[in-house]
């Protein structure tokens, strides 16, 4: 039988012991299953990397986008497939890959020997301040506004669990109007021959994605090769309203005044002075002064009905 490692996050908003037992029973019909409950993000990444090195055919993240991010970081560049059992608040990556939204249905999908394919990721490298950091983002990475939205939302996890995308939207509105409106541009953004000053930068790996429940966030009106980057040059109340309405309508954000979109970016560098808060897939990395984000095609093997960009 093929082998499968199930890495579960019991702190995920939709996790229950009963659901975990049901998922194990379904997966065990097809795979030789080992299940672990890591004590933190680092253990999740280490467990998935070790499984891949030992030739385990599939590593499944049971939780939300946090455990998915850390498990996937251990699998990039390997032949072990990432599987997902969504029990988090928003489950962005499951939505992108068109996976079943219910845990038991997702387990049955994985037990049916699903299609696998490779998807792109974004490699992130930082020179600090502090120690050098590197890793991968599956769907989005940003410095400035969106990272502060994540920080604000995570500060009240009970509201995140109860209200989901609405809580993120409320946090985004409050931050835009209270902290970012008319903030000076303190970041220098460069990609090939393009340069801009910015108060916030968001890169998108897949089209579309969203933190806001079923509202899609599309930086471009149509899928683009490589990364897409949203450069917010100045934050005003009117531009905040424009961003919100365009997001709600599901259109691309490339026509908002004061916000420039660079489609099909291979590599992007950001210099922030002072250092600004950074997030990848909703996971906070802290305040960074210099970073490079690079598109990595065909980097991660996934089990999904839609294993493409």
Beta strands, then each sheet from edge to edge (+ up, - down):
strand 1: 2-8
strand 2: 31-36
strand 3: 58-63
strand 4: 81-86
strand 5: 116-128
strand 6: 133-137
strand 7: 140-143
strand 8: 187-191
strand 9: 194-198
strand 10: 200-204
strand 11: 227-232
strand 12: 259-265
strand 13: 267-280
strand 14: 283-303
sheet 1: 2+ 1+ 3+ 4+
sheet 2: 6+ 5- 14+ 13- 7+ 10- 11+ 12-
sheet 3: 6+ 5- 14+ 13- 8+ 9-
end
